Amino acid sequence: MKSGQNSSIGRKRSPTVNLSNTMIIEPIEGTPAATVTDVDLARLNENSWQEIYQAFLQYGVLLFPAQHELDDVGQSNFARRFGNFEKTSPKQDGGTVAIANTKSNGSVAKPGEYQYELLRGNEGWHTDSTYMPLASKAAMLYAQVVPPEGGETGFADMRAAWDELDAETQGKLEDLSAYHSLYYSQRNAGYQFSTDNLYGFHDKGAPLRPLIKTHPETGRKSIYTGRHAYGIVGMDPDESEQLLTKLMDDACRPPRTYIHKWQPGDLVVWDNRCMMHCARPYDTQYPRVLRGSRIAGDEATELAPTFPDKRATAFNPTTSNQSSLS
């Protein structure tokens, strides 16, 4: 990577103040993120929403602390402003789903269990739903119960990572594409899953996506790989894996990263079209309960062709993310 490339990441930026209701949008110094305060997401007016969305496009990650009165309905209403909900479970009803290591009886998931292994896999840098035909536009998490230490969520700005690449490397990457598979990424994390068609372990095939993405609203380019990516077309598998690993290792470093330490009542929303994220390890004897919302991408820019995934039991291509069990 080259130094001195023009980038807004890491520079001190002045806060934006909404004079109509005192909402303040303030950059978190040395990171790509910003904090939004003095706003109630459950009672959001249109002017504030427009300012929030512009900040979302600018920063890529927004933190809304102390949203203690935001319930499922309020979060769903806020998420709906970004676009259509993406349902990540056949049983999901509405715009939210639990991202938690707790079971219905209150106990925590243990090693060897489906829920435990799926959550541990999320500790690798990734973009949501790139392993589905339609990748995600945005996502948000709301903290309900957090462990005493660890369990943060990291974010990395792939626009700034692209800007830091030299022109020769940029030129090489723009012509490359890779497949994406949740089977692949979970196996790399040490967990083997079989086809169940609940969501990510499906028979829709592995999407083929360019390594470099142009943001449909801002026009900025970013690295678009993550832990689900494998098998760059035209490359030897080992060469492909080495390149993908190096890209992520180089990209996901300060000042392009923000590590959020959760407090109950925090809500964080991010742009999946230019940001990577990952969960951080914690002592899993403690509960960690987040309420998630995922926003479906626009078909014109987030839909990708799919190809047989040898890890799945079948190949039934479709342009829909909807579970065949729904």
Secondary structure, 3 states (H helix, E strand, C coil): CCCCCCCCCCCCCCCEECCCCCCEEEECCCCCCEEEECCCHHHCCHHHHHHHHHHHHHHCEEEECCCCCCCHHHHHHHHHCCCCECCCCCCCCCCCEEEECECCCCCECCCCCHHHHHHHHCCCCECCCCCCCECEEEEEEEEEECCCCECCEEEEEHHHHHHCCCHHHHHHHCCCEEEECHHHHHHHCCCCCCCCCCCCCCCCCEEEEECEEECCCCCCEEECCCCCEECCCCCCHHHHHHHHHHHHHHHCCCCCEEEECCCCCCEEEEECCCEEEEECCECCCCCCEEEEEEEECCHHHHECCEECCCCCCCCCCCCCCCCCCC
